[in-house]
């Protein structure tokens, strides 16, 4: 019994690390393919996150909990896992924009400026929008907003996936 209590944190740490590494590898692939600013790439990242959470919850349920997992335990495990993955991806995001490629922010801002021009905004409107964007796209702020965003969406995803992956024990046993 004591082993099971300790395994939630350890399993969430291992699973969250795995999920975080997968998301970092995906981000690196998109970076090397010059797709970092592509919005569809961001959506695919969500799909990977959802699939990873579901898969890892099922693995935890079937391997650690012997096939049953109440909703609360599923949600708690998922939240811890998302927290670990979010910290890993946040550190990576900061390193990417501050150390690996400090010029990436300027590239993304140029793409944003081009999109605003195509939308037909005036020069003053574009200038004002770019001024705000430049402030918001500093590596530290991007890391903080990334962590908050990942935790928010991870919580929403975990609420849903926990309802899907939960498995209550049968009243009469097997």
C-alpha positions in Angstrom: 0.0 0.0 0.0 2.8 2.4 0.9 4.5 1.8 -2.4 1.4 2.9 -4.3 1.2 6.2 -2.5 4.8 7.0 -3.4 4.4 5.9 -7.0 2.0 8.7 -7.9 4.7 11.4 -7.6 7.4 9.2 -9.1 5.3 8.0 -11.9 4.1 11.6 -12.7 7.7 12.8 -12.6 8.8 10.1 -15.0 5.8 10.4 -17.3 5.9 14.2 -17.3 9.6 14.1 -18.1 8.8 11.8 -21.0 6.0 14.1 -22.3 8.2 17.2 -21.9 11.1 15.6 -23.8 8.7 14.5 -26.6 7.3 18.1 -26.8 10.8 19.6 -26.8 11.9 17.2 -29.6 8.8 18.2 -31.6 9.7 21.8 -31.1 13.3 21.3 -32.1 12.1 19.5 -35.3 9.8 22.4 -36.1 12.6 24.9 -35.4 15.0 23.1 -37.7 12.3 22.9 -40.4 11.8 26.7 -39.9 8.2 26.2 -38.8 8.3 27.8 -35.4 5.8 30.6 -36.2 3.4 28.3 -38.0 0.0 28.2 -36.2 -0.8 24.7 -37.4 2.4 23.5 -35.8 1.1 24.8 -32.5 -2.2 22.9 -32.9 -0.3 19.7 -33.7 1.6 20.3 -30.4 -1.7 20.2 -28.6 -2.6 17.0 -30.3 0.7 15.5 -29.2 0.1 16.7 -25.7 -3.5 15.2 -25.6 -2.3 11.9 -27.0 0.6 11.8 -24.6 -1.5 12.5 -21.5 -4.1 9.9 -22.5 -1.4 7.3 -23.3 0.5 7.9 -20.1 -2.6 7.9 -17.9 -3.6 4.6 -19.4 -0.1 3.2 -18.8 -0.2 4.4 -15.2 -3.6 3.0 -14.6 -2.8 -0.4 -16.1 0.8 -0.9 -14.9 0.9 1.0 -11.5 -2.7 0.7 -10.4 -3.5 -2.8 -11.7 -6.2 -1.7 -14.1 -8.4 0.6 -12.0 -8.1 4.4 -11.4 -10.7 6.7 -9.9 -11.3 10.1 -11.5 -9.5 12.0 -8.8 -6.4 9.9 -9.0 -6.4 10.1 -12.8 -6.7 13.9 -12.6 -4.1 14.3 -9.9 -1.6 12.2 -11.8 -2.3 14.1 -15.0 -1.8 17.5 -13.3 1.5 16.5 -11.8 2.6 15.1 -15.2 1.6 18.3 -17.0 3.4 20.4 -14.4 6.6 18.5 -15.0 6.2 18.7 -18.8 5.4 22.4 -18.6 8.5 23.2 -16.6 10.6 21.3 -19.1 9.1 23.0 -22.1 9.3 26.4 -20.4 13.0 26.0 -19.8 13.5 24.9 -23.4 11.5 27.9 -24.7 13.6 30.3 -22.7 16.8 28.6 -23.8 15.6 28.6 -27.5 14.8 32.3 -27.5 17.5 33.6 -25.2 20.5 31.4 -25.9 20.1 29.1 -28.9 18.6 31.6 -31.3 18.2 35.1 -29.9 17.3 36.4 -33.4 14.3 34.1 -33.6 12.1 36.7 -31.8 12.9 39.2 -34.6 12.1 36.6 -37.2 8.7 36.0 -35.6 8.0 39.7 -35.3 8.8 40.2 -39.0 6.3 37.4 -39.9 3.7 39.1 -37.6 4.3 42.5 -39.2 3.9 41.0 -42.7 0.6 39.4 -41.6 -0.7 42.8 -40.2 0.3 44.5 -43.5 -1.7 41.8 -45.5 -4.7 42.5 -43.3 -4.6 46.1 -44.5 -3.7 47.8 -41.3 -2.2 51.3 -41.5 1.4 52.0 -40.7 0.6 53.6 -37.4 -1.6 50.6 -36.3 1.2 48.2 -37.3 3.8 50.3 -35.5 1.7 50.3 -32.3 0.9 46.5 -32.5 4.6 45.7 -33.1 5.7 47.9 -30.1 3.4 45.9 -27.8 4.4 42.6 -29.5 8.1 43.4 -29.0 7.5 43.9 -25.2 5.5 40.7 -24.9 8.0 38.6 -26.9 11.0 38.9 -24.5 12.3 35.4 -23.6 11.5 35.7 -19.9 7.9 36.8 -20.6 7.5 34.2 -23.2 8.6 31.5 -20.7 6.2 32.8 -18.0 3.3 33.0 -20.4 4.2 29.6 -21.8 4.2 28.0 -18.4 0.9 29.6 -17.5 -0.6 28.6 -20.9 0.6 25.1 -20.7 -0.7 24.7 -17.2 -4.1 26.2 -18.1 -4.6 24.0 -21.2 -3.0 21.0 -19.5 -5.6 21.3 -16.7 -8.5 21.5 -19.2 -7.1 18.5 -21.1 -6.5 16.6 -17.9 -10.1 17.2 -16.7 -11.4 15.7 -19.9 -8.8 12.8 -20.3 -9.3 11.8 -16.7 -13.0 11.2 -17.4 -12.0 9.1 -20.3 -9.2 7.1 -18.7 -10.7 6.5 -15.3 -11.7 3.0 -14.5 -13.6 2.2 -11.3 -13.2 -1.2 -9.7 -16.0 -3.6 -10.1 -18.1 -4.0 -7.0 -17.6 -7.8 -6.9 -13.9 -7.9 -8.0 -12.6 -10.1 -10.7 
